[in-house]
Amino acid sequence: MFLSLFLAMIIYMIYFQTNESEELLNSPYNNRKDAAAESVIRGSILANDGTILASTSVDEEGNEVRNYSYNNLFAQVVGYSDYGNAGLEATQNTTLLTSHENIADQVQKELNNVKRNGDDLVTSLDVHLQSVAYDVLGGRKGAVVALDADTGKVLACVSQPDFNPNTISEDWEDLNLEGSGSPFLNRGIQGLYEPGSTFKMVTAIAYLEQYGTDSDFYFDCTGEYTQGGYTMHCSHNAVHGGQSLADAFANSCNCAFSYIATELLDEDALAKTAERLHFNGDFDFGLPSNDSVFSLDKTTKDGLTMQTAIGQGETLMTPMHIAMITDAVYNNGTMYEPKFINQVQSADNTVVKTVECKELGQVIDPEIAQILKGYMQGVCEYGTAAQMASLPYGVCGKTGTAEYANDQGYVHSWFTGFTTTCENDIVITVVIEEAVEGDATAADLAAAILSEYYG
């Protein structure tokens, strides 16, 4: 018994050191960070090209001031370290207050009672893309997430409304007022929205997995479809006529996808596909995030099944999760868990730790991913995102419009997609909250961001 307990303790300590120690070290309840701050100057946070996003300046009297080079631009991701901690300043607090300088320099500074320099955090964020996305979003309430399509690394994560971390203490009360728009919320990874027709990617995957081909699919859209006493209409009561699955996807035909979910799919097909795509999963991006929600099962009535198939109902998703599924299509079915950090390096530029995106496995059959790419290409060539066709490179994507607060007529406007430039491809997902009829859509914003980014 003694030996068993001893071995159990050893196993737990190994598990703790490898899986939970970093979380505990960065916990706001850990007092060790205060002791570390007395002997270490907080390290800098850098963009992927080494551009300084956050740094600490020290005056002649030894007073330290945290500076944020781009004010509001990286607000929710980088966070702040005054008035508490948030963003990477919070989750990587111990890293920034740990020094891996040359040991001789550390000893000399210790003897001279001089603070050591903390390690620097090199993020995956691209200043140019973040700036373009921020400007194009233009103060609209919403988010833009952009990933390196090949690796899943986060290149941009913009959320508006936002705040200036340089003036956080002065602005604190105003930022927390009711009606401020929740500026501390990182909508890219914490915002939960009805995904609208972007969810039709999931429904299409479920159909193709069950049948293996779309060659037998045909639907005659009359503008409405009734099943189980519930009637679904296409957007603006459009009548699409005869539709192949590719056409129904490009035209975002609500009736066709309601028909698929209620008459063609097995009762548990959507749920199984959603589970494999990591709905209700717990992601670790290195920042606080929320989990996408999916609750359809065999007992669900036709009305809710139809709504779910087109991204309404009770399904909620974060922009990051939609971007991950989009990236999985790009990568022939392989999904990655994105990261905001590339590496940790000492003040003398020695690499301390390298961070890679976690591969979550083959979530889509490669052949199905190829078919879906063709559907998404059609969306951007002749479908609901035809404005992408004017760009000098290929784009594959899916639009979405999600109704919410129906009595007020509000909608979320969506676009998610990826470029096919053959080099430096990116995944981009845009959501606009409370989108106004006649204003720019998420697809318009995405096209503008891509145009500016690629020049």
Salt bridges, closest charged atoms under 4 A:
GLU22 OE1 - LYS353 NZ 3.25
GLU64 OE2 - LYS115 NZ 2.61
GLU89 OE1 - ARG42 NE 2.87
GLU89 OE2 - ARG66 NE 2.87
GLU101 OE2 - LYS109 NZ 3.05
ASP119 OD2 - HIS100 ND1 2.61
GLU194 OE1 - HIS412 NE2 3.69
GLU209 OE2 - ARG276 NH2 1.89
GLU224 OE1 - HIS233 NE2 3.34
ASP268 OD2 - LYS272 NZ 3.27
GLU337 OE1 - LYS339 NZ 3.22
GLU433 OE2 - ARG187 NE 2.65
GLU434 OE2 - LYS141 NZ 3.74
GLU437 OE2 - HIS236 NE2 3.63
ASP439 OD2 - ARG140 NE 3.82
